[in-house]
Amino acid sequence: MSASAVFILDVKGKPLISRNYKGDVAMSEIENFMPLLMQREEEGALAPLLSHGRVHFLWIKHSNLYLVATTLKNANASLVYSFLYKTVEVFSEYFKELEEESIRDNFVIVYELLDELMDFGFPQTTDSKILQEYITQQGNKLETGKSRVPPTVTNAVSWRSEGIKYKKNEVFIDVIESVNLLEARTSLWNWKTSNSTSVCGCLALTMTALSPSSHPTATLSSCPTASAPRSSR
C-alpha cells in the first residue's frame, strides 16, 4: 500500500491544497495532524511519522509548508517519503521557489501536477522534464528579492539626490564657542588668535561683565576678512 491522500499545509496547519487518491481515509483526519505534531514537539518525541488511531501521517517540512501523506497500515514508508521530496523538487522546477505564496498563485497547475505525479496512491511520473512536455502551462514564478542593507547602516542620506556636482567644493560651518571667565578687578588679560587656521567669514565676540563698573567702556573691532587679516586687543 502507498499514500491514500496528500496534503499541503501552511505553517499553522491549515490545508492549502489536497488530493484524495484512494478514498479509504477521511479527509477530515488531517485536522488531527497539527495538534499531534505540537504535542510531540513539546514532549521532545517528534518523529517523521505520527499516528492517530489507524491513520498514519508521513510528513516533511519545506520552507513554510508541510507536505503530509496519510495512509493506513502496511504502507511503504520509504516510497512515500521519496515521493514527497520528489514533489518538492518538481514544484520548485515549475515555480522557482516553493512557498505558501507560490502554491496560492498556482492552484490549477498544482492540481494537474498532483494528478500526474501519483495514480491511486502510487508514484507515476516524477521527472520534471517529462512533466513539462505535456503540462506546458507557465506558472507564476515567485521572485525573491535580493537582501538590501538598511540605509541606516550605510549612512545614506535620504533627502540628498545622487549625482549632484558643484563647480566649487566649499563647506560653510558656523562655529559657536562659549567661554566663561572670572577675573579680579586688577587683573589684565588679552585675546590671541592662532594663525594656523584660516577662517573665512565674520567672527563675533560678545563680552558680558558681572560688574558694569569693571569695564566702563567696550569696543568691538570690525569684521576681519581673509584677504586682510588683523588682530585687535
C-alpha positions as CSV (number, residue, x, y, z in Angstrom):
1,M,0.0,0.0,0.0
2,S,1.0,3.6,-0.5
3,A,-0.4,7.0,0.2
4,S,-4.1,7.5,0.5
5,A,-4.1,11.3,0.2
6,V,-1.6,14.1,0.0
7,F,-2.0,17.5,1.8
8,I,0.0,20.7,1.6
9,L,-0.4,22.8,4.8
10,D,0.7,26.2,5.8
11,V,2.9,26.8,8.8
12,K,-0.2,26.9,11.1
13,G,-1.5,23.6,9.8
14,K,-4.3,24.9,7.6
15,P,-4.7,22.9,4.4
16,L,-3.8,24.9,1.2
17,I,-4.5,22.1,-1.3
18,S,-5.1,18.4,-1.1
19,R,-5.6,15.4,-3.4
20,N,-7.5,12.2,-2.3
21,Y,-6.2,9.2,-4.3
22,K,-7.9,6.2,-2.7
23,G,-10.7,7.4,-0.6
24,D,-10.0,5.0,2.3
25,V,-9.0,7.7,4.7
26,A,-11.4,10.5,5.6
27,M,-10.1,14.0,4.6
28,S,-11.0,15.4,8.0
29,E,-8.3,13.3,9.6
30,I,-5.8,16.0,8.6
31,E,-7.2,18.1,11.5
32,N,-5.5,15.8,13.9
33,F,-2.1,16.3,12.4
34,M,-1.1,19.7,13.8
35,P,-2.2,19.1,17.4
36,L,-0.4,15.8,17.4
37,L,2.7,17.5,15.9
38,M,2.7,20.2,18.6
39,Q,2.2,17.7,21.4
40,R,5.1,15.5,20.3
41,E,7.3,18.6,19.9
42,E,6.6,19.7,23.5
43,E,7.3,16.2,24.7
44,G,10.6,16.1,22.8
45,A,9.5,13.0,20.9
46,L,9.0,14.5,17.4
47,A,9.2,11.9,14.7
48,P,8.7,11.9,10.9
49,L,5.8,9.5,11.3
50,L,2.8,10.3,13.5
51,S,-0.1,8.0,14.2
52,H,-3.7,8.8,15.2
53,G,-5.7,5.6,15.5
54,R,-5.3,3.5,12.4
55,V,-4.2,6.6,10.3
56,H,-0.6,7.4,9.9
57,F,0.8,10.8,8.9
58,L,4.1,10.8,7.0
59,W,5.3,14.4,6.7
60,I,8.2,16.6,5.7
61,K,8.6,20.4,6.1
62,H,9.9,22.6,3.3
63,S,10.2,26.4,3.9
64,N,6.9,27.5,5.5
65,L,5.0,24.4,4.2
66,Y,4.1,21.0,5.5
67,L,3.7,18.2,2.9
68,V,1.7,15.4,4.6
69,A,0.7,12.0,3.2
70,T,-2.0,10.0,5.0
71,T,-2.0,6.2,4.8
72,L,-3.2,3.1,6.7
73,K,-1.1,0.2,8.0
74,N,1.5,-1.7,5.9
75,A,2.4,1.3,3.8
76,N,5.8,1.5,2.1
77,A,7.2,4.5,4.1
78,S,10.4,4.9,2.1
79,L,8.3,5.1,-1.1
80,V,6.1,7.8,0.4
81,Y,9.0,9.9,1.6
82,S,10.7,9.6,-1.7
83,F,7.5,10.8,-3.4
84,L,7.2,13.8,-1.0
85,Y,10.7,15.0,-1.6
86,K,10.3,14.5,-5.4
87,T,7.2,16.6,-5.2
88,V,9.1,19.4,-3.7
89,E,11.7,19.1,-6.5
90,V,9.1,19.2,-9.2
91,F,7.2,22.2,-7.7
92,S,10.5,24.1,-7.4
93,E,11.2,23.5,-11.1
94,Y,7.8,25.0,-12.0
95,F,7.6,27.8,-9.5
96,K,11.3,28.6,-8.8
97,E,10.6,28.8,-5.1
98,L,8.2,26.5,-3.2
99,E,6.4,28.6,-0.6
100,E,2.9,29.3,0.5
101,E,2.6,32.2,-1.9
102,S,3.6,30.1,-4.9
103,I,1.0,27.5,-4.0
104,R,-1.8,30.0,-3.8
105,D,-0.8,31.6,-7.1
106,N,-0.8,28.3,-9.0
107,F,-3.7,26.2,-7.8
108,V,-4.5,24.9,-11.2
109,I,-1.0,23.7,-12.1
110,V,-0.6,22.2,-8.6
111,Y,-3.7,20.1,-9.1
112,E,-2.6,19.0,-12.6
113,L,0.9,18.0,-11.2
114,L,-0.6,16.1,-8.3
115,D,-2.8,14.1,-10.8
116,E,0.3,13.2,-12.9
117,L,2.7,12.6,-10.1
118,M,0.6,9.9,-8.4
119,D,-2.1,7.5,-9.5
120,F,-4.2,5.6,-7.0
121,G,-1.6,6.2,-4.3
122,F,1.4,5.1,-6.2
123,P,4.0,7.4,-7.8
124,Q,3.7,7.6,-11.6
125,T,5.7,10.3,-13.4
126,T,8.1,12.2,-11.1
127,D,10.5,13.6,-13.7
128,S,10.1,17.3,-14.1
129,K,11.5,17.3,-17.7
130,I,8.9,14.8,-18.8
131,L,6.1,16.6,-17.0
132,Q,7.0,19.9,-18.7
133,E,6.4,18.3,-22.1
134,Y,2.6,17.9,-21.6
135,I,1.9,20.3,-18.7
136,T,3.1,23.4,-20.6
137,Q,1.2,26.0,-18.7
138,Q,3.5,28.6,-17.3
139,G,3.2,29.1,-13.6
140,N,3.6,32.3,-11.7
141,K,7.2,32.1,-10.5
142,L,7.9,33.6,-7.1
143,E,10.6,36.3,-7.4
144,T,12.7,36.6,-4.3
145,G,14.3,40.0,-4.0
146,K,17.9,40.4,-3.0
147,S,18.5,41.4,0.5
148,R,19.2,45.1,0.8
149,V,21.2,46.7,3.6
150,P,19.1,49.3,5.5
151,P,20.0,52.9,4.8
152,T,20.7,53.5,8.5
153,V,23.6,51.1,8.3
154,T,25.2,52.7,5.2
155,N,24.7,56.2,6.5
156,A,22.8,57.0,3.3
157,V,21.2,60.5,3.2
158,S,17.6,60.0,2.0
159,W,17.0,63.7,1.2
160,R,20.1,64.1,-1.0
161,S,19.8,63.1,-4.6
162,E,22.6,61.2,-6.3
163,G,24.9,62.6,-9.0
164,I,24.9,66.3,-7.7
165,K,28.2,68.1,-8.6
166,Y,29.3,71.7,-7.9
167,K,31.9,73.9,-9.5
168,K,33.5,74.8,-6.2
169,N,34.0,72.5,-3.3
170,E,33.1,74.8,-0.4
171,V,31.8,74.0,3.0
172,F,30.4,76.6,5.3
173,I,30.5,75.9,9.0
174,D,29.2,78.0,11.9
175,V,31.5,77.7,14.9
176,I,29.9,78.7,18.2
177,E,32.1,78.7,21.3
178,S,31.2,79.8,24.8
179,V,33.9,80.8,27.4
180,N,33.3,81.7,31.0
181,L,35.9,84.0,32.6
182,L,36.3,85.0,36.2
183,E,38.8,87.7,36.9
184,A,39.9,90.0,39.7
185,R,39.4,93.8,39.5
186,T,43.1,94.5,39.0
187,S,43.9,91.6,36.5
188,L,44.9,92.1,32.9
189,W,44.1,89.7,30.0
190,N,44.4,89.7,26.3
191,W,42.9,87.7,23.4
192,K,45.1,85.9,21.0
193,T,44.2,84.1,17.8
194,S,46.2,81.3,16.2
195,N,47.4,81.8,12.6
196,S,47.5,78.1,11.9
197,T,43.8,78.0,10.8
198,S,42.3,80.3,8.1
199,V,38.6,81.1,8.7
200,C,36.7,82.9,6.0
201,G,33.8,84.9,7.5
202,C,32.9,87.2,10.3
203,L,33.8,86.4,13.9
204,A,31.5,87.8,16.6
205,L,32.8,88.3,20.2
206,T,30.3,89.0,23.0
207,M,31.6,90.1,26.4
208,T,29.5,90.3,29.5
209,A,30.8,91.7,32.8
210,L,29.4,90.8,36.1
211,S,30.1,94.3,37.4
212,P,29.5,97.1,34.9
213,S,32.0,99.3,36.7
214,S,34.8,96.9,36.0
215,H,34.7,97.6,32.2
216,P,33.1,101.0,31.8
217,T,33.9,101.1,28.0
218,A,34.0,98.3,25.4
219,T,34.9,98.3,21.8
220,L,34.4,95.7,19.0
221,S,36.8,95.6,16.1
222,S,35.4,95.5,12.5
223,C,34.9,92.2,10.8
224,P,38.2,90.7,9.6
225,T,38.5,89.3,6.1
226,A,40.6,86.5,4.7
227,S,42.5,88.9,2.4
228,A,43.4,91.4,5.1
229,P,43.6,89.7,8.5
230,R,44.3,91.8,11.5
231,S,44.4,91.3,15.2
232,S,42.8,93.5,17.8
233,R,43.1,93.7,21.5
